[in-house]
């Protein structure tokens, strides 16, 4: 009976990290995706050669790109009002 319990514990110890590893894998980023993101950041005002203000300028550019992505949604406006049946 003790060998069955030991075998179950060993099996659990081996499988739990393997399951968590399988769930956390992401697709690698391609060069084209990195270049597209860099061009978006440059268009938003990021200058890679300005290393004196590095954390601030890239964070500001990333915030601007995120705001632009949030404002360019498809579909009708959901903030307006409408009337019908007059």
C-alpha positions as CSV (number, residue, x, y, z in Angstrom):
1,X,0.0,0.0,0.0
2,X,2.8,2.4,0.8
3,X,4.4,1.8,-2.7
4,X,1.1,2.8,-4.3
5,X,1.0,6.1,-2.4
6,X,4.6,6.8,-3.2
7,X,4.0,6.1,-6.8
8,X,0.9,8.5,-6.8
9,X,2.9,11.2,-5.1
10,X,5.8,10.9,-7.6
11,X,3.4,10.9,-10.5
12,X,1.7,14.1,-9.2
13,X,5.1,15.8,-8.7
14,X,6.1,15.0,-12.2
15,X,2.9,15.9,-14.0
16,X,1.9,19.2,-12.3
17,X,4.9,21.2,-13.6
18,X,4.5,19.6,-17.0
19,X,0.8,20.7,-17.2
20,X,1.6,24.3,-16.0
21,X,4.4,24.5,-18.6
22,X,2.1,23.4,-21.4
23,X,-0.4,26.1,-20.6
24,X,2.0,29.0,-20.5
25,X,3.6,28.7,-23.9
26,X,3.1,31.6,-26.3
27,X,3.8,32.0,-30.0
28,X,7.1,33.7,-30.7
29,X,7.1,37.2,-32.1
30,X,8.2,37.5,-35.7
31,X,10.5,40.2,-37.1
32,X,7.7,41.7,-39.1
33,X,5.6,42.1,-35.9
34,X,8.6,43.8,-34.1
35,X,9.2,46.1,-37.0
36,X,5.5,47.0,-37.3
37,X,5.4,47.8,-33.6
38,X,8.6,49.9,-33.8
39,X,7.1,51.9,-36.7
40,X,3.9,52.5,-34.7
41,X,6.0,53.7,-31.7
42,X,8.1,56.0,-34.0
43,X,4.9,57.5,-35.5
44,X,3.7,58.1,-31.9
45,X,6.8,60.1,-31.2
46,X,9.3,57.6,-29.8
47,X,12.9,58.3,-30.7
48,X,15.2,55.2,-30.0
49,X,18.3,57.4,-30.0
50,X,17.0,59.5,-27.1
51,X,18.4,57.3,-24.4
52,X,18.5,60.1,-21.8
53,X,14.7,59.9,-21.4
54,X,14.3,56.3,-22.2
55,X,11.6,55.0,-19.8
56,X,9.4,58.1,-20.1
57,X,9.4,58.5,-23.9
58,X,8.7,54.8,-24.7
59,X,5.9,54.6,-22.1
60,X,4.3,57.8,-23.5
61,X,4.5,56.4,-27.1
62,X,3.0,53.0,-26.0
63,X,0.2,54.9,-24.2
64,X,-0.5,56.9,-27.3
65,X,-0.5,53.8,-29.5
66,X,-2.8,52.0,-27.1
67,X,-5.2,55.0,-27.1
68,X,-5.2,55.1,-30.9
69,X,-6.0,51.4,-31.0
70,X,-8.9,51.9,-28.5
71,X,-10.3,54.8,-30.6
72,X,-10.3,52.9,-33.9
73,X,-13.1,50.4,-33.4
74,X,-15.4,49.1,-36.1
75,X,-19.1,49.5,-36.0
76,X,-21.6,52.1,-35.0
77,X,-21.0,54.6,-32.2
78,X,-22.4,53.4,-28.8
79,X,-22.2,56.7,-27.1
80,X,-25.0,58.5,-29.0
81,X,-28.8,58.5,-28.7
82,X,-31.3,57.7,-31.4
83,X,-35.0,58.3,-32.0
84,X,-37.4,56.3,-34.0
85,X,-41.1,56.3,-35.0
86,X,-41.8,60.0,-35.4
